[in-house]
Amino acid sequence: MTFMQKLFWIIALVAFPTAVYLATGSLAGLVLAVILGVYVVVGIYDMWFSPHTLNRLYPVAAYIRYALEFIRPEIRQYFIAGDTEELPFSREERDLVYRRAQGLDDTQPFGTEHEITATGWLGAAHSIAPTVVKEETKRVLIGGDQCKQPYSAARLNCSAMSFGALSANAIMAINKGAKLGGFYHNTGEGGFSPYHRQGGDIVWQIGTGYFGCRTPDGGFDPESFQKSATLDQVKMIEIKISQGAKPSHGGVLPAAKVSEEISRIRLVNMGEDVISPPGHREFNTPKGLLDFVVRLRDLSGGKPVGFKLCIGRKYEFLAICKAMLETGITPDFITVDGAEGGTGAAPVEFTNRLGVPCLEGTSFVHNCLVGTGLRDKIRVISSGKTATGFDIVTKLAVGADVTNAARTMMLSLGCIQSQSCNTNKCPTGIATQDPDRGKALDVEARHKRVASFQKRTLHSAFEMIGAMGLDDPDTLFPHLIWRRSADGVNQHFDDVFPLLAPNVLLEEEKVPSDWIQDWQLASAESFAPNLEALQQQA
């Protein structure tokens, strides 16, 4: 018998009868008797019936551990963790988002709290001849030669978050904020819901489940797609191939969460699990993807169409580039998601181990397009962890034209990083479908914070670009960003992410040695590796 078990029996056999005796003479004794009675009942259950070993060995006392474990995240966040320690967003980053969203002072007194000589630290090279970014360069026109309705996009926009993952009020607040701030709002794969229709520009994301434009058996329905895609509010269409939080993994919305409203918006059946397949049914080859791009562009009336992916096997993206070269079909934009994750709940192994980080993925896609002579036809959107102006600057420097943010848009709404997005118990009414929690979010007040965060973060980015001696974000280049190496030397990003020369992949004898294998494995006909071509070269 353990010490705690012995202690339990001592209290039960000695203190409880004493309390019962005292209960006959005073109210305090009665209360004590009740408390000890509950203690004895719980303790007996723990020792003889509990499925938990801890409870059997430490009757009643084990619940102290469970209670402390339950509040551990809050204790750490509010009392223990330093301002620069937490992930995915530190206290410093969250406070910066909150201050910018609320229009408060966002300056830093008394110097940085970071160790700027630490290995891996990122910085930018300023100029002794600073300038001001020109107004006409602060937006980007998206739409190639095959597009009839190009769209002028802000340099920072709201990334994909579905109604279903976020509450109705959160979606409405973001969309109203997008309208007020003049930037676009990506619907996520959950469909173009009534809550997205608050006047803000929409990028309608079409995922593997084709929600909002699907047939009863889960295929793509061109008629329902065309009905929504031709609305004036919809500015662009994005085909979701994969996302950074869980690349190549489909989602499941349990039948219990499929309300009548969700059923109507997503065009799915009530009472059934809603499955998002890992891959698309409409295409399974690089050329098939491009054919789908053309199809959606035609059905939408010539609006910009692109696709989103997290980079994994590099030869697969090169296969898409080869398909572009062979068919002459190009998307209007490519959105690069990072393996840093996002709002979507995912298996831990997928979140931690799959995918290429955002900066590396953005640089790779940019280089692929440069090396194949396609870069001037396609805009690159970098979607990943974007909290500060510097985050925007680094993404633009490695090849992006436009950036997206998701979680920091949630922070601007009032998210406290409780990391309960997958529990339906979000304490701020943002990532939940609980109507009582969702209604607590004030749309009229919070949408102004979304717009303020976007505006002031972009202002910070443009100030940095000006301080770097540039008046156009498109003139940023990797050499202006550096990373501290282990030997204490500042390593410029053009060494970290080497640039390809224009069209270099088109001439076999000029393909760089570290690109040869992936280039030879790539085939416009299939995402599978072209092993035969590789063997012939060998």
Secondary structure as a PSIPRED ss2 file (coil, helix, strand):
# PSIPRED VFORMAT (PSIPRED V4.0)

   1 M C   1.000  0.000  0.000
   2 T C   1.000  0.000  0.000
   3 F H   0.000  1.000  0.000
   4 M H   0.000  1.000  0.000
   5 Q H   0.000  1.000  0.000
   6 K H   0.000  1.000  0.000
   7 L H   0.000  1.000  0.000
   8 F H   0.000  1.000  0.000
   9 W H   0.000  1.000  0.000
  10 I H   0.000  1.000  0.000
  11 I H   0.000  1.000  0.000
  12 A H   0.000  1.000  0.000
  13 L H   0.000  1.000  0.000
  14 V H   0.000  1.000  0.000
  15 A H   0.000  1.000  0.000
  16 F H   0.000  1.000  0.000
  17 P H   0.000  1.000  0.000
  18 T H   0.000  1.000  0.000
  19 A H   0.000  1.000  0.000
  20 V H   0.000  1.000  0.000
  21 Y H   0.000  1.000  0.000
  22 L H   0.000  1.000  0.000
  23 A H   0.000  1.000  0.000
  24 T C   1.000  0.000  0.000
  25 G C   1.000  0.000  0.000
  26 S C   1.000  0.000  0.000
  27 L H   0.000  1.000  0.000
  28 A H   0.000  1.000  0.000
  29 G H   0.000  1.000  0.000
  30 L H   0.000  1.000  0.000
  31 V H   0.000  1.000  0.000
  32 L H   0.000  1.000  0.000
  33 A H   0.000  1.000  0.000
  34 V H   0.000  1.000  0.000
  35 I H   0.000  1.000  0.000
  36 L H   0.000  1.000  0.000
  37 G H   0.000  1.000  0.000
  38 V H   0.000  1.000  0.000
  39 Y H   0.000  1.000  0.000
  40 V H   0.000  1.000  0.000
  41 V H   0.000  1.000  0.000
  42 V H   0.000  1.000  0.000
  43 G H   0.000  1.000  0.000
  44 I H   0.000  1.000  0.000
  45 Y H   0.000  1.000  0.000
  46 D H   0.000  1.000  0.000
  47 M H   0.000  1.000  0.000
  48 W H   0.000  1.000  0.000
  49 F C   1.000  0.000  0.000
  50 S C   1.000  0.000  0.000
  51 P C   1.000  0.000  0.000
  52 H C   1.000  0.000  0.000
  53 T H   0.000  1.000  0.000
  54 L H   0.000  1.000  0.000
  55 N H   0.000  1.000  0.000
  56 R H   0.000  1.000  0.000
  57 L H   0.000  1.000  0.000
  58 Y C   1.000  0.000  0.000
  59 P C   1.000  0.000  0.000
  60 V C   1.000  0.000  0.000
  61 A C   1.000  0.000  0.000
  62 A H   0.000  1.000  0.000
  63 Y H   0.000  1.000  0.000
  64 I H   0.000  1.000  0.000
  65 R H   0.000  1.000  0.000
  66 Y H   0.000  1.000  0.000
  67 A H   0.000  1.000  0.000
  68 L H   0.000  1.000  0.000
  69 E H   0.000  1.000  0.000
  70 F H   0.000  1.000  0.000
  71 I H   0.000  1.000  0.000
  72 R H   0.000  1.000  0.000
  73 P H   0.000  1.000  0.000
  74 E H   0.000  1.000  0.000
  75 I H   0.000  1.000  0.000
  76 R H   0.000  1.000  0.000
  77 Q H   0.000  1.000  0.000
  78 Y H   0.000  1.000  0.000
  79 F H   0.000  1.000  0.000
  80 I H   0.000  1.000  0.000
  81 A C   1.000  0.000  0.000
  82 G C   1.000  0.000  0.000
  83 D C   1.000  0.000  0.000
  84 T C   1.000  0.000  0.000
  85 E C   1.000  0.000  0.000
  86 E C   1.000  0.000  0.000
  87 L C   1.000  0.000  0.000
  88 P C   1.000  0.000  0.000
  89 F C   1.000  0.000  0.000
  90 S C   1.000  0.000  0.000
  91 R H   0.000  1.000  0.000
  92 E H   0.000  1.000  0.000
  93 E H   0.000  1.000  0.000
  94 R H   0.000  1.000  0.000
  95 D H   0.000  1.000  0.000
  96 L H   0.000  1.000  0.000
  97 V H   0.000  1.000  0.000
  98 Y H   0.000  1.000  0.000
  99 R H   0.000  1.000  0.000
 100 R H   0.000  1.000  0.000
 101 A H   0.000  1.000  0.000
 102 Q H   0.000  1.000  0.000
 103 G C   1.000  0.000  0.000
 104 L C   1.000  0.000  0.000
 105 D C   1.000  0.000  0.000
 106 D C   1.000  0.000  0.000
 107 T C   1.000  0.000  0.000
 108 Q C   1.000  0.000  0.000
 109 P C   1.000  0.000  0.000
 110 F C   1.000  0.000  0.000
 111 G C   1.000  0.000  0.000
 112 T C   1.000  0.000  0.000
 113 E C   1.000  0.000  0.000
 114 H C   1.000  0.000  0.000
 115 E C   1.000  0.000  0.000
 116 I C   1.000  0.000  0.000
 117 T C   1.000  0.000  0.000
 118 A C   1.000  0.000  0.000
 119 T C   1.000  0.000  0.000
 120 G C   1.000  0.000  0.000
 121 W C   1.000  0.000  0.000
 122 L E   0.000  0.000  1.000
 123 G E   0.000  0.000  1.000
 124 A E   0.000  0.000  1.000
 125 A C   1.000  0.000  0.000
 126 H C   1.000  0.000  0.000
 127 S C   1.000  0.000  0.000
 128 I C   1.000  0.000  0.000
 129 A C   1.000  0.000  0.000
 130 P C   1.000  0.000  0.000
 131 T C   1.000  0.000  0.000
 132 V C   1.000  0.000  0.000
 133 V C   1.000  0.000  0.000
 134 K C   1.000  0.000  0.000
 135 E H   0.000  1.000  0.000
 136 E H   0.000  1.000  0.000
 137 T H   0.000  1.000  0.000
 138 K C   1.000  0.000  0.000
 139 R E   0.000  0.000  1.000
 140 V E   0.000  0.000  1.000
 141 L E   0.000  0.000  1.000
 142 I E   0.000  0.000  1.000
 143 G C   1.000  0.000  0.000
 144 G C   1.000  0.000  0.000
 145 D C   1.000  0.000  0.000
 146 Q C   1.000  0.000  0.000
 147 C C   1.000  0.000  0.000
 148 K C   1.000  0.000  0.000
 149 Q C   1.000  0.000  0.000
 150 P C   1.000  0.000  0.000
 151 Y E   0.000  0.000  1.000
 152 S E   0.000  0.000  1.000
 153 A E   0.000  0.000  1.000
 154 A E   0.000  0.000  1.000
 155 R C   1.000  0.000  0.000
 156 L E   0.000  0.000  1.000
 157 N E   0.000  0.000  1.000
 158 C E   0.000  0.000  1.000
 159 S C   1.000  0.000  0.000
 160 A C   1.000  0.000  0.000
 161 M C   1.000  0.000  0.000
 162 S C   1.000  0.000  0.000
 163 F E   0.000  0.000  1.000
 164 G C   1.000  0.000  0.000
 165 A C   1.000  0.000  0.000
 166 L E   0.000  0.000  1.000
 167 S C   1.000  0.000  0.000
 168 A H   0.000  1.000  0.000
 169 N H   0.000  1.000  0.000
 170 A H   0.000  1.000  0.000
 171 I H   0.000  1.000  0.000
 172 M H   0.000  1.000  0.000
 173 A H   0.000  1.000  0.000
 174 I H   0.000  1.000  0.000
 175 N H   0.000  1.000  0.000
 176 K H   0.000  1.000  0.000
 177 G H   0.000  1.000  0.000
 178 A H   0.000  1.000  0.000
 179 K H   0.000  1.000  0.000
 180 L H   0.000  1.000  0.000
 181 G H   0.000  1.000  0.000
 182 G C   1.000  0.000  0.000
 183 F C   1.000  0.000  0.000
 184 Y E   0.000  0.000  1.000
 185 H E   0.000  0.000  1.000
 186 N E   0.000  0.000  1.000
 187 T C   1.000  0.000  0.000
 188 G C   1.000  0.000  0.000
 189 E C   1.000  0.000  0.000
 190 G C   1.000  0.000  0.000
 191 G C   1.000  0.000  0.000
 192 F C   1.000  0.000  0.000
 193 S C   1.000  0.000  0.000
 194 P H   0.000  1.000  0.000
 195 Y H   0.000  1.000  0.000
 196 H H   0.000  1.000  0.000
 197 R C   1.000  0.000  0.000
 198 Q C   1.000  0.000  0.000
 199 G C   1.000  0.000  0.000
 200 G C   1.000  0.000  0.000
 201 D E   0.000  0.000  1.000
 202 I E   0.000  0.000  1.000
 203 V E   0.000  0.000  1.000
 204 W E   0.000  0.000  1.000
 205 Q E   0.000  0.000  1.000
 206 I E   0.000  0.000  1.000
 207 G C   1.000  0.000  0.000
 208 T C   1.000  0.000  0.000
 209 G C   1.000  0.000  0.000
 210 Y C   1.000  0.000  0.000
 211 F C   1.000  0.000  0.000
 212 G C   1.000  0.000  0.000
 213 C C   1.000  0.000  0.000
 214 R E   0.000  0.000  1.000
 215 T C   1.000  0.000  0.000
 216 P C   1.000  0.000  0.000
 217 D C   1.000  0.000  0.000
 218 G C   1.000  0.000  0.000
 219 G C   1.000  0.000  0.000
 220 F E   0.000  0.000  1.000
 221 D C   1.000  0.000  0.000
 222 P H   0.000  1.000  0.000
 223 E H   0.000  1.000  0.000
 224 S H   0.000  1.000  0.000
 225 F H   0.000  1.000  0.000
 226 Q H   0.000  1.000  0.000
 227 K H   0.000  1.000  0.000
 228 S H   0.000  1.000  0.000
 229 A H   0.000  1.000  0.000
 230 T C   1.000  0.000  0.000
 231 L C   1.000  0.000  0.000
 232 D C   1.000  0.000  0.000
 233 Q C   1.000  0.000  0.000
 234 V E   0.000  0.000  1.000
 235 K E   0.000  0.000  1.000
 236 M E   0.000  0.000  1.000
 237 I E   0.000  0.000  1.000
 238 E E   0.000  0.000  1.000
 239 I E   0.000  0.000  1.000
 240 K E   0.000  0.000  1.000
 241 I C   1.000  0.000  0.000
 242 S C   1.000  0.000  0.000
 243 Q C   1.000  0.000  0.000
 244 G C   1.000  0.000  0.000
 245 A C   1.000  0.000  0.000
 246 K C   1.000  0.000  0.000
 247 P C   1.000  0.000  0.000
 248 S C   1.000  0.000  0.000
 249 H C   1.000  0.000  0.000
 250 G C   1.000  0.000  0.000
 251 G C   1.000  0.000  0.000
 252 V E   0.000  0.000  1.000
 253 L E   0.000  0.000  1.000
 254 P C   1.000  0.000  0.000
 255 A H   0.000  1.000  0.000
 256 A H   0.000  1.000  0.000
 257 K H   0.000  1.000  0.000
 258 V C   1.000  0.000  0.000
 259 S C   1.000  0.000  0.000
 260 E H   0.000  1.000  0.000
 261 E H   0.000  1.000  0.000
 262 I H   0.000  1.000  0.000
 263 S H   0.000  1.000  0.000
 264 R H   0.000  1.000  0.000
 265 I H   0.000  1.000  0.000
 266 R H   0.000  1.000  0.000
 267 L C   1.000  0.000  0.000
 268 V C   1.000  0.000  0.000
 269 N C   1.000  0.000  0.000
 270 M C   1.000  0.000  0.000
 271 G C   1.000  0.000  0.000
 272 E C   1.000  0.000  0.000
 273 D C   1.000  0.000  0.000
 274 V E   0.000  0.000  1.000
 275 I E   0.000  0.000  1.000
 276 S C   1.000  0.000  0.000
 277 P C   1.000  0.000  0.000
 278 P C   1.000  0.000  0.000
 279 G C   1.000  0.000  0.000
 280 H C   1.000  0.000  0.000
 281 R C   1.000  0.000  0.000
 282 E C   1.000  0.000  0.000
 283 F C   1.000  0.000  0.000
 284 N C   1.000  0.000  0.000
 285 T C   1.000  0.000  0.000
 286 P H   0.000  1.000  0.000
 287 K H   0.000  1.000  0.000
 288 G H   0.000  1.000  0.000
 289 L H   0.000  1.000  0.000
 290 L H   0.000  1.000  0.000
 291 D H   0.000  1.000  0.000
 292 F H   0.000  1.000  0.000
 293 V H   0.000  1.000  0.000
 294 V H   0.000  1.000  0.000
 295 R H   0.000  1.000  0.000
 296 L H   0.000  1.000  0.000
 297 R H   0.000  1.000  0.000
 298 D H   0.000  1.000  0.000
 299 L H   0.000  1.000  0.000
 300 S C   1.000  0.000  0.000
 301 G C   1.000  0.000  0.000
 302 G C   1.000  0.000  0.000
 303 K C   1.000  0.000  0.000
 304 P C   1.000  0.000  0.000
 305 V E   0.000  0.000  1.000
 306 G E   0.000  0.000  1.000
 307 F E   0.000  0.000  1.000
 308 K E   0.000  0.000  1.000
 309 L E   0.000  0.000  1.000
 310 C E   0.000  0.000  1.000
 311 I C   1.000  0.000  0.000
 312 G C   1.000  0.000  0.000
 313 R C   1.000  0.000  0.000
 314 K H   0.000  1.000  0.000
 315 Y H   0.000  1.000  0.000
 316 E H   0.000  1.000  0.000
 317 F H   0.000  1.000  0.000
 318 L H   0.000  1.000  0.000
 319 A H   0.000  1.000  0.000
 320 I H   0.000  1.000  0.000
 321 C H   0.000  1.000  0.000
 322 K H   0.000  1.000  0.000
 323 A H   0.000  1.000  0.000
 324 M H   0.000  1.000  0.000
 325 L H   0.000  1.000  0.000
 326 E H   0.000  1.000  0.000
 327 T H   0.000  1.000  0.000
 328 G C   1.000  0.000  0.000
 329 I C   1.000  0.000  0.000
 330 T C   1.000  0.000  0.000
 331 P C   1.000  0.000  0.000
 332 D C   1.000  0.000  0.000
 333 F E   0.000  0.000  1.000
 334 I E   0.000  0.000  1.000
 335 T E   0.000  0.000  1.000
 336 V E   0.000  0.000  1.000
 337 D E   0.000  0.000  1.000
 338 G C   1.000  0.000  0.000
 339 A C   1.000  0.000  0.000
 340 E C   1.000  0.000  0.000
 341 G C   1.000  0.000  0.000
 342 G C   1.000  0.000  0.000
 343 T C   1.000  0.000  0.000
 344 G C   1.000  0.000  0.000
 345 A C   1.000  0.000  0.000
 346 A C   1.000  0.000  0.000
 347 P C   1.000  0.000  0.000
 348 V H   0.000  1.000  0.000
 349 E H   0.000  1.000  0.000
 350 F H   0.000  1.000  0.000
 351 T H   0.000  1.000  0.000
 352 N H   0.000  1.000  0.000
 353 R H   0.000  1.000  0.000
 354 L C   1.000  0.000  0.000
 355 G C   1.000  0.000  0.000
 356 V C   1.000  0.000  0.000
 357 P C   1.000  0.000  0.000
 358 C H   0.000  1.000  0.000
 359 L H   0.000  1.000  0.000
 360 E H   0.000  1.000  0.000
 361 G H   0.000  1.000  0.000
 362 T H   0.000  1.000  0.000
 363 S H   0.000  1.000  0.000
 364 F H   0.000  1.000  0.000
 365 V H   0.000  1.000  0.000
 366 H H   0.000  1.000  0.000
 367 N H   0.000  1.000  0.000
 368 C H   0.000  1.000  0.000
 369 L H   0.000  1.000  0.000
 370 V H   0.000  1.000  0.000
 371 G H   0.000  1.000  0.000
 372 T C   1.000  0.000  0.000
 373 G C   1.000  0.000  0.000
 374 L C   1.000  0.000  0.000
 375 R H   0.000  1.000  0.000
 376 D H   0.000  1.000  0.000
 377 K H   0.000  1.000  0.000
 378 I C   1.000  0.000  0.000
 379 R E   0.000  0.000  1.000
 380 V E   0.000  0.000  1.000
 381 I E   0.000  0.000  1.000
 382 S E   0.000  0.000  1.000
 383 S E   0.000  0.000  1.000
 384 G C   1.000  0.000  0.000
 385 K C   1.000  0.000  0.000
 386 T C   1.000  0.000  0.000
 387 A C   1.000  0.000  0.000
 388 T C   1.000  0.000  0.000
 389 G H   0.000  1.000  0.000
 390 F H   0.000  1.000  0.000
 391 D H   0.000  1.000  0.000
 392 I H   0.000  1.000  0.000
 393 V H   0.000  1.000  0.000
 394 T H   0.000  1.000  0.000
 395 K H   0.000  1.000  0.000
 396 L H   0.000  1.000  0.000
 397 A H   0.000  1.000  0.000
 398 V C   1.000  0.000  0.000
 399 G C   1.000  0.000  0.000
 400 A C   1.000  0.000  0.000
 401 D C   1.000  0.000  0.000
 402 V E   0.000  0.000  1.000
 403 T E   0.000  0.000  1.000
 404 N E   0.000  0.000  1.000
 405 A E   0.000  0.000  1.000
 406 A C   1.000  0.000  0.000
 407 R H   0.000  1.000  0.000
 408 T H   0.000  1.000  0.000
 409 M H   0.000  1.000  0.000
 410 M H   0.000  1.000  0.000
 411 L H   0.000  1.000  0.000
 412 S H   0.000  1.000  0.000
 413 L H   0.000  1.000  0.000
 414 G C   1.000  0.000  0.000
 415 C C   1.000  0.000  0.000
 416 I C   1.000  0.000  0.000
 417 Q C   1.000  0.000  0.000
 418 S C   1.000  0.000  0.000
 419 Q C   1.000  0.000  0.000
 420 S C   1.000  0.000  0.000
 421 C C   1.000  0.000  0.000
 422 N C   1.000  0.000  0.000
 423 T C   1.000  0.000  0.000
 424 N C   1.000  0.000  0.000
 425 K C   1.000  0.000  0.000
 426 C C   1.000  0.000  0.000
 427 P C   1.000  0.000  0.000
 428 T C   1.000  0.000  0.000
 429 G C   1.000  0.000  0.000
 430 I C   1.000  0.000  0.000
 431 A C   1.000  0.000  0.000
 432 T C   1.000  0.000  0.000
 433 Q C   1.000  0.000  0.000
 434 D C   1.000  0.000  0.000
 435 P H   0.000  1.000  0.000
 436 D H   0.000  1.000  0.000
 437 R H   0.000  1.000  0.000
 438 G H   0.000  1.000  0.000
 439 K H   0.000  1.000  0.000
 440 A C   1.000  0.000  0.000
 441 L C   1.000  0.000  0.000
 442 D C   1.000  0.000  0.000
 443 V H   0.000  1.000  0.000
 444 E H   0.000  1.000  0.000
 445 A H   0.000  1.000  0.000
 446 R H   0.000  1.000  0.000
 447 H H   0.000  1.000  0.000
 448 K H   0.000  1.000  0.000
 449 R H   0.000  1.000  0.000
 450 V H   0.000  1.000  0.000
 451 A H   0.000  1.000  0.000
 452 S H   0.000  1.000  0.000
 453 F H   0.000  1.000  0.000
 454 Q H   0.000  1.000  0.000
 455 K H   0.000  1.000  0.000
 456 R H   0.000  1.000  0.000
 457 T H   0.000  1.000  0.000
 458 L H   0.000  1.000  0.000
 459 H H   0.000  1.000  0.000
 460 S H   0.000  1.000  0.000
 461 A H   0.000  1.000  0.000
 462 F H   0.000  1.000  0.000
 463 E H   0.000  1.000  0.000
 464 M H   0.000  1.000  0.000
 465 I H   0.000  1.000  0.000
 466 G H   0.000  1.000  0.000
 467 A H   0.000  1.000  0.000
 468 M C   1.000  0.000  0.000
 469 G C   1.000  0.000  0.000
 470 L C   1.000  0.000  0.000
 471 D C   1.000  0.000  0.000
 472 D C   1.000  0.000  0.000
 473 P H   0.000  1.000  0.000
 474 D H   0.000  1.000  0.000
 475 T H   0.000  1.000  0.000
 476 L C   1.000  0.000  0.000
 477 F C   1.000  0.000  0.000
 478 P H   0.000  1.000  0.000
 479 H H   0.000  1.000  0.000
 480 L H   0.000  1.000  0.000
 481 I E   0.000  0.000  1.000
 482 W E   0.000  0.000  1.000
 483 R E   0.000  0.000  1.000
 484 R E   0.000  0.000  1.000
 485 S C   1.000  0.000  0.000
 486 A C   1.000  0.000  0.000
 487 D C   1.000  0.000  0.000
 488 G C   1.000  0.000  0.000
 489 V C   1.000  0.000  0.000
 490 N E   0.000  0.000  1.000
 491 Q E   0.000  0.000  1.000
 492 H E   0.000  0.000  1.000
 493 F H   0.000  1.000  0.000
 494 D H   0.000  1.000  0.000
 495 D H   0.000  1.000  0.000
 496 V H   0.000  1.000  0.000
 497 F C   1.000  0.000  0.000
 498 P C   1.000  0.000  0.000
 499 L C   1.000  0.000  0.000
 500 L C   1.000  0.000  0.000
 501 A C   1.000  0.000  0.000
 502 P C   1.000  0.000  0.000
 503 N C   1.000  0.000  0.000
 504 V H   0.000  1.000  0.000
 505 L H   0.000  1.000  0.000
 506 L H   0.000  1.000  0.000
 507 E C   1.000  0.000  0.000
 508 E H   0.000  1.000  0.000
 509 E H   0.000  1.000  0.000
 510 K H   0.000  1.000  0.000
 511 V C   1.000  0.000  0.000
 512 P C   1.000  0.000  0.000
 513 S H   0.000  1.000  0.000
 514 D H   0.000  1.000  0.000
 515 W H   0.000  1.000  0.000
 516 I H   0.000  1.000  0.000
 517 Q H   0.000  1.000  0.000
 518 D H   0.000  1.000  0.000
 519 W H   0.000  1.000  0.000
 520 Q H   0.000  1.000  0.000
 521 L H   0.000  1.000  0.000
 522 A C   1.000  0.000  0.000
 523 S E   0.000  0.000  1.000
 524 A C   1.000  0.000  0.000
 525 E C   1.000  0.000  0.000
 526 S E   0.000  0.000  1.000
 527 F C   1.000  0.000  0.000
 528 A C   1.000  0.000  0.000
 529 P C   1.000  0.000  0.000
 530 N C   1.000  0.000  0.000
 531 L H   0.000  1.000  0.000
 532 E H   0.000  1.000  0.000
 533 A H   0.000  1.000  0.000
 534 L H   0.000  1.000  0.000
 535 Q H   0.000  1.000  0.000
 536 Q H   0.000  1.000  0.000
 537 Q H   0.000  1.000  0.000
 538 A C   1.000  0.000  0.000
